[in-house]
């Protein structure tokens, strides 16, 4: 294979001819040896690693096609075509090709930061934030529990809640506790706060905020996921956002409200917005985050998936603005408008004057923070209506965007929109993760966002510049009258996606001839297509579905090996449009959604859920394994010869990473278990049956009394909530 090594330098005339990475050859054996050797280190077995076929040729896959696409652009002033031969990176672009393809400024490593870049450790082996730290890494450096002794891990204690008392039934228990100086702090499904002795599981105190239990909150009812803790004041303080709209600061020693915070320890979250929020149309179920001296908090309005515009739209659909509050006084210090108003950046992306009345576009999941930079990172979700955008033409900033804001002022630092004009409910479901990584021996302050679409978006968290190029890829137009889908969608050229995207006929369930026939019959009634296939009048089967891909459980990041672990699911959603009359619009569509199955089995081939490990220094997938055996005993699979594990349908649980192990909840033979996987290959090493029938929250780990504990929350909607704590003898 003949290699052309011409680089485009700063001299304009030399831009006339751009030479491909590799040219045509009859055999890969003729390739330049150093290139082929480099490719094999990253898993290449033949020419298809870089080319479109095993025999080479001009066709380039995702590792080279963007080079081909921009070979004639005179803006490309300095492109290094020797990227493949580099040790620690696959793609290196040294100048901006066009606005959507940016370059990464590689930062030198400060000698003081070589060993520990971001502070991933916590004092005394504590777990003081929802994700372990405000960077949302879900990682602990504790090694007392490791793969050599994991078989000795056993149940130490069980804490049992007292919530099954005839009140409005809550959703599944998804609480993740904090642990600070020997105390666990837990938020119950009805927004009580409980302090628990970390050694024994005994209740130390309980605070009842008087949460309104007569009105079921929107979305998932009485579901709550966590708290925040601030150490910067005497004795610290625990911060709670109730489902009915109060931000409360508590003394961690006794559970009493701190009088100096707000009014007698409380701040009314329904006040201080551009429009008042009805308490019955929104909730605050997620953990706030403390960035510096600011409590950063969003909200979770009614989903908006099935709402049509009416005369009282403004009152019915709450705003999704994000706010900052002083952690000491409770005073609101800033507001970030997720739907920009006239004169503000991004307002022109909302057509039809939809900025006047649009709702949602909120942050319902957790946020993250870089304390040193003073930047909070917001995962903003989709606007109303999630599946129909005919009343909000345009890209709709800052919906579906990672937004970095100054934690002290709320001013936008940078943003990146991951989905334009969302009509798939592809909101950002989890906190962006602070992931310091090394490329070519240099440190990059990075930020990684997992998505429902199955993509990883990786940015320089100072500037928002993508680490690897992100392409604007043409997608199919909408066939619904009144809808105007975006012509392109951003798609990272690297890393590769962690989940299957779009549906082809070959992807339909085919484990047995009977299942294949049923899957084809179901699919023939609706539209299937690639990722970002718009809803069609006969209904569209979309993959990933509205639950992802990844979901709120997010991912975990090991800073020592610079490895990211992602849990995902392969679950199809059917979007069914229904045309309705509207007095002021003439027509519009209302959408229904459901998860089609064949007698409980997904309609696409397995694995139906997975755990994926990425080497973030290169973007390479180190390993990917099914998340559990799945329904191997299903009657329709009796004649199947498929031997591999299927992965548990619908599972995308939260993860906990340690130097040796990955912990998560997993279903085994229909029962819930806590499992430990080998972090090197995903092999299951240990499991323990849980007493509750539901899990999804990420486990936590901490050290108390010289012992390392692992704790996980369980509890289905009609079960009593529990915390289960494990330790070595």
MOFEN-V450155 format. One record per run of one state. SS is the DSSP state (@ for helix, = for strand, . for the rest). FROM is the first residue (numbers start at 0). TO is the last residue. If there is no record, write none. Layout:
ss->SS from->FROM to->TO
ss->SS from->FROM to->TO
//
This chain:
ss->. from->0 to->10
ss->@ from->11 to->15
ss->. from->16 to->26
ss->@ from->27 to->29
ss->. from->30 to->31
ss->@ from->32 to->40
ss->. from->41 to->45
ss->@ from->46 to->48
ss->. from->49 to->49
ss->= from->50 to->50
ss->. from->51 to->58
ss->= from->59 to->59
ss->. from->60 to->63
ss->@ from->64 to->68
ss->. from->69 to->77
ss->= from->78 to->78
ss->. from->79 to->81
ss->@ from->82 to->84
ss->. from->85 to->91
ss->= from->92 to->92
ss->. from->93 to->96
ss->= from->97 to->97
ss->. from->98 to->99
ss->= from->100 to->100
ss->. from->101 to->105
ss->= from->106 to->106
ss->. from->107 to->109
ss->@ from->110 to->112
ss->. from->113 to->121
ss->@ from->122 to->124
ss->. from->125 to->125
ss->= from->126 to->126
ss->. from->127 to->137
ss->= from->138 to->139
ss->. from->140 to->148
ss->@ from->149 to->151
ss->. from->152 to->152
ss->= from->153 to->159
ss->. from->160 to->176
ss->= from->177 to->179
ss->. from->180 to->181
ss->= from->182 to->186
ss->. from->187 to->191
ss->= from->192 to->196
ss->. from->197 to->201
ss->= from->202 to->206
ss->. from->207 to->226
ss->= from->227 to->229
ss->. from->230 to->235
ss->= from->236 to->240
ss->. from->241 to->244
ss->= from->245 to->249
ss->. from->250 to->255
ss->= from->256 to->256
ss->. from->257 to->261
ss->= from->262 to->262
ss->. from->263 to->264
ss->= from->265 to->267
ss->. from->268 to->280
ss->= from->281 to->282
ss->. from->283 to->287
ss->= from->288 to->290
ss->. from->291 to->292
ss->= from->293 to->296
ss->. from->297 to->298
ss->= from->299 to->300
ss->. from->301 to->311
ss->@ from->312 to->315
ss->. from->316 to->317
ss->= from->318 to->318
ss->. from->319 to->320
ss->= from->321 to->325
ss->. from->326 to->330
ss->= from->331 to->335
ss->. from->336 to->345
ss->@ from->346 to->348
ss->. from->349 to->352
ss->@ from->353 to->355
ss->. from->356 to->358
ss->= from->359 to->359
ss->. from->360 to->366
ss->= from->367 to->369
ss->. from->370 to->373
ss->= from->374 to->378
ss->. from->379 to->381
ss->= from->382 to->382
ss->. from->383 to->399
ss->= from->400 to->405
ss->. from->406 to->410
ss->= from->411 to->416
ss->. from->417 to->431
ss->= from->432 to->433
ss->. from->434 to->435
ss->= from->436 to->438
ss->. from->439 to->440
ss->= from->441 to->443
ss->. from->444 to->444
ss->= from->445 to->449
ss->. from->450 to->454
ss->= from->455 to->459
ss->. from->460 to->464
ss->= from->465 to->465
ss->. from->466 to->468
ss->= from->469 to->473
ss->. from->474 to->486
ss->= from->487 to->491
ss->. from->492 to->503
ss->@ from->504 to->506
ss->= from->507 to->507
ss->. from->508 to->511
ss->@ from->512 to->522
ss->. from->523 to->525
ss->= from->526 to->526
ss->. from->527 to->538
ss->= from->539 to->541
ss->. from->542 to->543
ss->= from->544 to->544
ss->. from->545 to->546
ss->= from->547 to->547
ss->. from->548 to->553
ss->= from->554 to->557
ss->. from->558 to->561
ss->= from->562 to->568
ss->. from->569 to->571
ss->= from->572 to->579
ss->. from->580 to->586
ss->= from->587 to->593
ss->. from->594 to->595
ss->= from->596 to->597
ss->. from->598 to->599
ss->= from->600 to->601
ss->. from->602 to->602
ss->= from->603 to->603
ss->. from->604 to->607
ss->= from->608 to->614
ss->. from->615 to->618
ss->= from->619 to->625
ss->. from->626 to->633
ss->@ from->634 to->636
ss->. from->637 to->654
ss->= from->655 to->657
ss->. from->658 to->659
ss->= from->660 to->667
ss->. from->668 to->669
ss->= from->670 to->677
ss->. from->678 to->682
ss->= from->683 to->688
ss->. from->689 to->698
ss->= from->699 to->703
ss->. from->704 to->705
ss->= from->706 to->713
ss->. from->714 to->720
ss->= from->721 to->726
ss->. from->727 to->728
//
